[in-house]
Amino acid sequence: MIISRPLLICMVLLVAACSSEEHQEDSKSAAATKAENALVVTSNYPLFFFASRIAEGVDVAPEIVLPDIEGDPALWIPSAEQIQLLQSADAVILNGAGAESWLNLITINRRHLVDTSVNITDRLIPLEDSVQHQHGPEGEHSHQGTAFTTWLDPQLAIEQAQSVTAVLIGLVPSGETNFRENMAKLEQELTQLDSQLAEVFAQFDGRPVLFSHPVYQYLQRRYDINGQSVHWEPEQEPTTSAWIAMQQLTAAHPAMIMIWEDKPLESTAQRLSDVGITSIHFNTVVNRLDQGDYFSVMRANVERVSGFLLTCWAVD
Amino acid sequence: MSGALFLGWRYLARHRFKSGILIASITLMLFLPAATRLLVQDSATALTARADQTPLILGARGSELELVLNTLYFHAETPAEIENRTFVEAQSTGLADFIPIHSRFHAQGAPIVGTSLDYFDFRGLHVASGRQMGLLGECIIGANVARRLGLGPGDSIISSPETVFDIAGVYPLKLTIAGVMEAAGTADDDAVFVDVRTSWIIQGLGHGHVDLAEPEAGGAVLSRRDGVVTANASLTQYAEITRDNISAFHFHGSAESFPLTSVIAVPPDQKNTALLRGRYQDNELLQLVVPGNVLDDLLETVFAVQNYVILGLAILSFATIAVITLVFLLSQQLRRGEFHTLLRIGASKGYVAILVASEIGFVFLLSAILAAGLTLVTRYYAMQILQTFLTL
């Protein structure tokens, strides 16, 4: 409906009549209060661990929070309370690389988001499988992206931790020296872990490996593992077609071990064992841990792989 | 003295019809110019204040006034749209904080404004009840919308199709109300705010449906070939976004090509303001306007119109006074017998003069009181009445 100019003028003038200056003042004071109590929310456990280690022992460090995420963080849909937490954060530290699909589902202040993968985009691994669909004239659509378990490559993890350090320094400049000192220690530990992983996976010597799920891409690339992935869930019995597909895969890729995100069902492990495949649990450390921390769990992963090498392949 | 006043008052009460006409005429004579001047001045101040709080508006080339009115007051006349790419590129300059605005749709008579959380900080808006919008498909409504429609947190509001007869057009989306904002006394009180992506879903650029790779989609699948699944028109799209189906919502095409009606730019200083204005000065497709300047031009016209209106009213008032004077003079003629009787029973000429003056005084006093009351009432209800016009 087109409204005549004089009427429009009058309407606009009158609608504007009661603008309030008080709200502007309230906004300013709210902003001032917020700056004093910095809150940092991380989107997965490794980032939470890195941020906590970097902020350890620093008096003025911001509060670092990992929301309670049930199940896989990649499939997380934040609750109303968790969205409020994310909205109130001074910084939301993201893994990036497409790990936070929930970002497309919620309303959040984009200026507070920090993508820790932004400096490693050239080293992200694109996912290959996707289903395209089309309905109507809009064109095809598919769910493509990149692998996001970047922290399984300690060298990439170091760069992500450096991004976390920059965030903390930005929020609390007075803690810069301590943050940098803690980051140096963390880098040292990650480098040490990298050496341990490199040492143990070097002993695979190109022998084929199966991954129960396509989440080990960065581990595979970093340590040159000759691996192929299937889509098996540890808590589910594989279907007959899944077994057939696996057998077809192992015909060309004769793996003797399958690396799992979690301990598989006894029956699955036994059936795999019957065909000469040993199951090894290699925790991806993606979510909050019941026991231990990133390093202890990763070292436990190293020990389980070493144990296999000693017992099955008799490698010293 | 008090007797003369009493008689004057009783005379007016006895001749209610005549008195009523006189009072109504004088009331209008006083009310119209006063209300016009007051409203224009107050509104101009408030209008300038809201415009001044909005440093710059970026939009498509075209009517500056339409762009400013849509951005500041979510006026129904939508300016030409710009692509979200413009917003992304502007952000990448780092010269200002940028707030996207997509104000095109309506829900039960209220404009739906797609924006980001920055808008609420920028305008100093606070949640009165409930919480800030969180998931896609949620909205936060202004205080007037909540009061008018009797809605609150947890209720829902349905977006309106753009045209009644456009059956192939935009489907209504049921929006869940996450919260109600505190009254701010601005156009924000009459709006429904959603995430800008929710407004794109309302526009049909994004939608949710069953996974076409799943067997449940069977009847809606036209073909599966080379990893491409084509669906037919029977594919049911979700009309409401819930926690259960939100993962199925997705957008087709690049988000950078999605529409916005404008972008509010908030530069930190004069230097960045100048740099931004220079950046878009010669752009053939985009314009960066200073709302204050646009409205100053508008206000010049408004004040010119106001002066003409007041001049007209002054002439009208002069005529009214002449007619009223005539009425009183004629009345004196008609009441000569009455005054003569008063003099014969002992009233002085002064007494009669006071009697006549009191009648005139009462008429003007009542008119002044009524005119003041009407002015206040007009100021009080004007926003609500005119907001209704704005959302048409």
Chai-1 contact restraints between the chains, C-beta under 6 A:
chainA,res_idxA,chainB,res_idxB,connection_type,confidence,min_distance_angstrom,max_distance_angstrom,comment,restraint_id
A,M1,B,L392,contact,1.0,0.0,6.0,A-B,restraint_1
A,I9,B,V302,contact,1.0,0.0,6.0,A-B,restraint_2
A,M11,B,L386,contact,1.0,0.0,6.0,A-B,restraint_3
A,M11,B,F389,contact,1.0,0.0,6.0,A-B,restraint_4
A,M11,B,L390,contact,1.0,0.0,6.0,A-B,restraint_5
A,L13,B,S43,contact,1.0,0.0,6.0,A-B,restraint_6
A,L13,B,L47,contact,1.0,0.0,6.0,A-B,restraint_7
A,L14,B,S43,contact,1.0,0.0,6.0,A-B,restraint_8
A,L14,B,A382,contact,1.0,0.0,6.0,A-B,restraint_9
A,L14,B,M383,contact,1.0,0.0,6.0,A-B,restraint_10
A,L14,B,L386,contact,1.0,0.0,6.0,A-B,restraint_11
A,V15,B,Y73,contact,1.0,0.0,6.0,A-B,restraint_12
A,V15,B,A187,contact,1.0,0.0,6.0,A-B,restraint_13
A,V15,B,M383,contact,1.0,0.0,6.0,A-B,restraint_14
A,V15,B,L386,contact,1.0,0.0,6.0,A-B,restraint_15
A,V15,B,Q387,contact,1.0,0.0,6.0,A-B,restraint_16
A,A16,B,S43,contact,1.0,0.0,6.0,A-B,restraint_17
A,A16,B,A46,contact,1.0,0.0,6.0,A-B,restraint_18
A,A16,B,L47,contact,1.0,0.0,6.0,A-B,restraint_19
A,A16,B,R50,contact,1.0,0.0,6.0,A-B,restraint_20
A,A17,B,D42,contact,1.0,0.0,6.0,A-B,restraint_21
A,A17,B,S43,contact,1.0,0.0,6.0,A-B,restraint_22
A,A17,B,A46,contact,1.0,0.0,6.0,A-B,restraint_23
A,A17,B,M383,contact,1.0,0.0,6.0,A-B,restraint_24
A,C18,B,G185,contact,1.0,0.0,6.0,A-B,restraint_25
A,S19,B,A46,contact,1.0,0.0,6.0,A-B,restraint_26
A,S19,B,A49,contact,1.0,0.0,6.0,A-B,restraint_27
A,S19,B,R50,contact,1.0,0.0,6.0,A-B,restraint_28
A,S19,B,T186,contact,1.0,0.0,6.0,A-B,restraint_29
A,S20,B,A184,contact,1.0,0.0,6.0,A-B,restraint_30
A,S20,B,G185,contact,1.0,0.0,6.0,A-B,restraint_31
A,H23,B,G124,contact,1.0,0.0,6.0,A-B,restraint_32
A,H23,B,A184,contact,1.0,0.0,6.0,A-B,restraint_33
A,Q24,B,G124,contact,1.0,0.0,6.0,A-B,restraint_34
A,S27,B,G124,contact,1.0,0.0,6.0,A-B,restraint_35
A,A80,B,G134,contact,1.0,0.0,6.0,A-B,restraint_36
A,I83,B,G134,contact,1.0,0.0,6.0,A-B,restraint_37
A,Q84,B,R131,contact,1.0,0.0,6.0,A-B,restraint_38
A,Q87,B,Q132,contact,1.0,0.0,6.0,A-B,restraint_39
A,L105,B,L136,contact,1.0,0.0,6.0,A-B,restraint_40
A,L105,B,I246,contact,1.0,0.0,6.0,A-B,restraint_41
A,I106,B,G134,contact,1.0,0.0,6.0,A-B,restraint_42
A,I106,B,L135,contact,1.0,0.0,6.0,A-B,restraint_43
A,T107,B,M133,contact,1.0,0.0,6.0,A-B,restraint_44
A,T107,B,G134,contact,1.0,0.0,6.0,A-B,restraint_45
A,T107,B,D195,contact,1.0,0.0,6.0,A-B,restraint_46
A,N109,B,L117,contact,1.0,0.0,6.0,A-B,restraint_47
A,V131,B,A213,contact,1.0,0.0,6.0,A-B,restraint_48
A,Q132,B,G227,contact,1.0,0.0,6.0,A-B,restraint_49
A,Q132,B,V228,contact,1.0,0.0,6.0,A-B,restraint_50
A,H133,B,L212,contact,1.0,0.0,6.0,A-B,restraint_51
A,H133,B,V229,contact,1.0,0.0,6.0,A-B,restraint_52
A,Q134,B,T230,contact,1.0,0.0,6.0,A-B,restraint_53
A,H135,B,A231,contact,1.0,0.0,6.0,A-B,restraint_54
A,H135,B,L235,contact,1.0,0.0,6.0,A-B,restraint_55
A,E138,B,H252,contact,1.0,0.0,6.0,A-B,restraint_56
A,E140,B,V228,contact,1.0,0.0,6.0,A-B,restraint_57
A,H141,B,H252,contact,1.0,0.0,6.0,A-B,restraint_58
